[in-house]
Amino acid sequence: VSEGPAALYTEARSVDDLRGLLAWARSRSVRTCILGGGSNVVVEDVGFDGLVVRIASRGIDLGSYGGRPVVTVAAGEPWDDLVAWCVARGLAGVECLSGIPGLVGAAPIQNVGAYGQEVAETIVALDALRVSDGTMRRFSNSECRFSYRDSVFKREARGEWVVTAVAFALRDGGEPAVRYPDLRRQLDEAGVDRPSLADVRQAVIAVRAAKGMVVDPADPDSRSAGSFFTNPVLPDEDMPFVLRRVEAALGPSTAESMPRWAGADGRTKLSAAWLIERAGFCRGFVRGRAGTSTKHALAIVNRGGATAREILGLATEIRDGVERIFGVRLEMEPVVVGDA
Ligand SMILES: Cc1cc2nc3c(=O)[nH]c(=O)nc-3n(C[C@H](O)[C@H](O)[C@H](O)COP(=O)(O)OP(=O)(O)OC[C@H]3O[C@@H](n4cnc5c(N)ncnc54)[C@H](O)[C@@H]3O)c2cc1C
């Protein structure tokens, strides 16, 4: 969503490449930054004064474990190519994640998800290389500590590991997941009653495209990092406070109808897009060369030549506006790379 130069840039096509590059950087005290497809980063304008390593390993392997098909995928495979590959072979479990940009190795980092599906449901294990000494480790699903748009790799172990391969357990001939009303509506409109995996893939891509969430050079709204904020997840005991703030700002009937999803874990998820729009940042809001998507208030768009400062400035304005009115602090989803 923004540009900045790297002092050094290279690609790692194998685990040995990666280990060698990281060892070289360590021996010269050069900082490193791991890049996948670059779809979830905001690059500071001054760039990164170190070595950027783009993961470029390829390969998809189909095996089985405990009677289930397991697909083991190199970190550099494009995510959506993997989804298409699985759908074409009748393997269910990732079809709702069609059209998400980026590479496979980044998918576990924030536990990518969409339309009620997330990779935490299918990842059985992943291999990762430790940045500090080049040793390998296999992480089980539970060791990845996945939660909503989160994993150990975004928190305690941030920057410590490079994911080199990911194994997904899928369902052969399994039913597709249709859990979201948007998706059901799209399938109904297409006259599809009992959807195949391919129908769901097509419907997901259509719904995403209508929201500017499929990277398309012809769609200026897709020049974004996707959702700029995660949906806030609050302890249930905070809800009366938030509802009072919404009622004070927008009236009791709006507070009543505010979208919210109570989880079994004593926490409630709110819609960041709803809060942003109700705080006055409509779709197509413009702040210089940055703005929100005309199709989705949650995406911050580079309208042409916007600097990282402009993008992050608008993000801060939105975050502060939402917090001032509703008392809810939004968390940014993309990762800021580079030297501020
Ligand atoms: C239009 C659009 C729509 C999107 N829609 C969705 C969506 O529906 N759901 C969703 O969850 N996300 C969505 N995203 C966000 C993004 O696609 C995902 O987060 C994706 O997984 C990022 O992949 P990437 O390869 O581009 O990662 P990058 O942007 O290159 O990197 C992101 C972070 O992961 C780290 N990283 C990358 N690869 C590795 C690796 N192999 N090992 C360790 N760390 C690594 C990087 O250092 C960086 O911190 C969207 C983005 C865009 C632009």
The ligand as a MOL file (V3000), in Angstrom:
LIG
                    3D

  0  0  0     0  0            999 V3000
M  V30 BEGIN CTAB
M  V30 COUNTS 53 58 0 0 0
M  V30 BEGIN ATOM
M  V30 1 C -6.9300 -6.5910 -1.2370 0
M  V30 2 C -6.5260 -7.3730 -0.0130 0
M  V30 3 C -7.4410 -8.2260 0.5990 0
M  V30 4 C -7.0880 -8.9610 1.7410 0
M  V30 5 N -8.0230 -9.7920 2.3090 0
M  V30 6 C -7.6980 -10.5240 3.4040 0
M  V30 7 C -8.6570 -11.4100 4.0100 0
M  V30 8 O -9.7790 -11.5760 3.5340 0
M  V30 9 N -8.2890 -12.0920 5.1230 0
M  V30 10 C -7.0520 -11.9670 5.6750 0
M  V30 11 O -6.7950 -12.6150 6.6980 0
M  V30 12 N -6.1180 -11.1360 5.1180 0
M  V30 13 C -6.4190 -10.4260 4.0080 0
M  V30 14 N -5.4860 -9.5670 3.4470 0
M  V30 15 C -4.1690 -9.4400 4.0700 0
M  V30 16 C -3.0770 -10.3180 3.4090 0
M  V30 17 O -3.4820 -10.7930 2.1630 0
M  V30 18 C -2.7190 -11.5260 4.2670 0
M  V30 19 O -2.2970 -11.0930 5.5480 0
M  V30 20 C -1.6070 -12.3780 3.6540 0
M  V30 21 O -1.4300 -13.5640 4.3890 0
M  V30 22 C -0.2870 -11.6360 3.5650 0
M  V30 23 O 0.5810 -12.4280 2.7680 0
M  V30 24 P 1.8910 -11.8330 2.1320 0
M  V30 25 O 2.6440 -12.9970 1.5840 0
M  V30 26 O 1.5800 -10.7480 1.1710 0
M  V30 27 O 2.6390 -11.2720 3.4190 0
M  V30 28 P 3.5250 -9.9450 3.5350 0
M  V30 29 O 2.6460 -8.7580 3.4020 0
M  V30 30 O 4.7060 -10.0320 2.6560 0
M  V30 31 O 4.0050 -10.0680 5.0650 0
M  V30 32 C 3.1280 -9.8760 6.1460 0
M  V30 33 C 3.8690 -10.1760 7.4540 0
M  V30 34 O 4.1670 -11.5640 7.5250 0
M  V30 35 C 5.5870 -11.7770 7.6230 0
M  V30 36 N 5.9000 -12.9370 6.7870 0
M  V30 37 C 5.6310 -13.1140 5.4670 0
M  V30 38 N 6.0340 -14.3300 5.0690 0
M  V30 39 C 6.5680 -14.9400 6.1560 0
M  V30 40 C 7.1620 -16.2150 6.3950 0
M  V30 41 N 7.2830 -17.1310 5.4260 0
M  V30 42 N 7.6020 -16.4890 7.6470 0
M  V30 43 C 7.4990 -15.5860 8.6450 0
M  V30 44 N 6.9490 -14.3650 8.4800 0
M  V30 45 C 6.4890 -14.0530 7.2560 0
M  V30 46 C 6.2210 -10.4980 7.0980 0
M  V30 47 O 7.5010 -10.3150 7.6750 0
M  V30 48 C 5.2160 -9.4580 7.5540 0
M  V30 49 O 5.4200 -9.1600 8.9280 0
M  V30 50 C -5.8030 -8.8260 2.3010 0
M  V30 51 C -4.8830 -7.9500 1.6830 0
M  V30 52 C -5.2320 -7.2390 0.5460 0
M  V30 53 C -4.2350 -6.3250 -0.1160 0
M  V30 END ATOM
M  V30 BEGIN BOND
M  V30 1 1 1 2
M  V30 2 1 2 3
M  V30 3 2 2 52
M  V30 4 2 3 4
M  V30 5 1 4 5
M  V30 6 1 4 50
M  V30 7 2 5 6
M  V30 8 1 6 7
M  V30 9 1 6 13
M  V30 10 2 7 8
M  V30 11 1 7 9
M  V30 12 1 9 10
M  V30 13 2 10 11
M  V30 14 1 10 12
M  V30 15 2 12 13
M  V30 16 1 13 14
M  V30 17 1 14 15
M  V30 18 1 14 50
M  V30 19 1 15 16
M  V30 20 1 16 17
M  V30 21 1 16 18
M  V30 22 1 18 19
M  V30 23 1 18 20
M  V30 24 1 20 21
M  V30 25 1 20 22
M  V30 26 1 22 23
M  V30 27 1 23 24
M  V30 28 2 24 25
M  V30 29 1 24 26
M  V30 30 1 24 27
M  V30 31 1 27 28
M  V30 32 2 28 29
M  V30 33 1 28 30
M  V30 34 1 28 31
M  V30 35 1 31 32
M  V30 36 1 32 33
M  V30 37 1 33 34
M  V30 38 1 33 48
M  V30 39 1 34 35
M  V30 40 1 35 36
M  V30 41 1 35 46
M  V30 42 1 36 37
M  V30 43 1 36 45
M  V30 44 2 37 38
M  V30 45 1 38 39
M  V30 46 1 39 40
M  V30 47 2 39 45
M  V30 48 1 40 41
M  V30 49 2 40 42
M  V30 50 1 42 43
M  V30 51 2 43 44
M  V30 52 1 44 45
M  V30 53 1 46 47
M  V30 54 1 46 48
M  V30 55 1 48 49
M  V30 56 2 50 51
M  V30 57 1 51 52
M  V30 58 1 52 53
M  V30 END BOND
M  V30 END CTAB
M  END
